[in-house]
Amino acid sequence: MSEINKTMDPISPFPSKIVMSGIRPTGMVHLGNYFGAIRNYVKMQEEFECYFMIADLHSLTTHPDTQTLKSNVRRVLAENIACGLDPEKATFFCQSHVYETSELYLYLNMLAYKGELEKTVTFKDKARQHPENVNAGLLTYPVLQTADIILHRASLVPVGKDQEQHLEMARNFVVRFNHRYGNIFPEPHAFNYQQELIKVPGLDGSGKMSKSENNMATLYFADDDDTIRKKVMKAKTDSGPTEMNAPKPDYIENIFMLMKLVCSDDVIRKFEEDYNQCTIRYGDLKKQLGEDMVNFISPIRQKTNDILANDEYLVEVMKKGAQKSRESAQKTMELVRKAMGLNYF
Ligand code: ADP
């Protein structure tokens, strides 16, 4: 039997569902990363074979200065573990430790076209933000991401809504590869336990929470309690609705969405009613939201600090993750080279 058949499940010609996702070490982990991605990692590690990665190579596309990388990688590792990711249950590793990624990236680049890469929304955004550094790595970001995913022949990818287009591109590259060289890879799909992918909005009423843009609009797990309260109190609101049951403007909708992430049903119901009755006091709402955010974030911050204090443990996690991830990657690359006819003896 071929290697593929050995790992087949009875229904699909691919290994039973494998999960893969990554997070860039470009700054501190925030609420968007948690609700878009990490919360799903924590659940999925109980059910599936999971590969979770610190995407340090991806960070080089926009952050070429590597001076802070070593500490950023450790922080992101610690923050994910503090959120509940268990390196004993999932394979948790650094992208740059898995050299096979670069080989697969090279092969996939031959199947990706300049025109489609240039149309990617994230590429256009980043090229606009950093016109002085529109490098080829930035253009081929979705190709490297595809290599990361399919290197473990994963089909489920827990990510936020901002990654939807990348996943669509990943499926295109996979279909092209399979069509040209044989059915090696399952098609990857973005995944969230809820029906819809999530975008956690920024506190300024526009855009999304993000590691590297607009610090005041993003709640980080590293923020201290007063900073959290301050940021929430500064969230964009207005003087309140003037008609009963009026539709909510986007920035108010965003605040209610943030409440749904951390507040109790009773609290949400009360403020919904107040809004509909035109009696809402946004100062009270933000005070409550601030306290609930503090209660949610501060235990994770404290746990992160404990983990960061134990460097030996973090190095152990990285080494073990690299080994497990490379084992899986090497198996896939043998299949790939064979399918592509690159095995000459
Ligand atoms: P960032 O955009 O903050 O640098 P990454 O690009 O490293 O984050 O993404 C890590 C994961 O977090 C991805 O799955 C991404 O979809 C998710 N993510 C990032 N920001 C948000 C957000 N505001 N809402 C939901 N998910 C998000």
Residues whose N, C-alpha, C, O or C-beta is under 5 A from the ligand:
A	BS01	ADP	G22 I23 R24 G32 N33 G36 A37 P158 V159 G160 K161 D162 Q163 I198 K199 V200 K208 M209 S210 K211
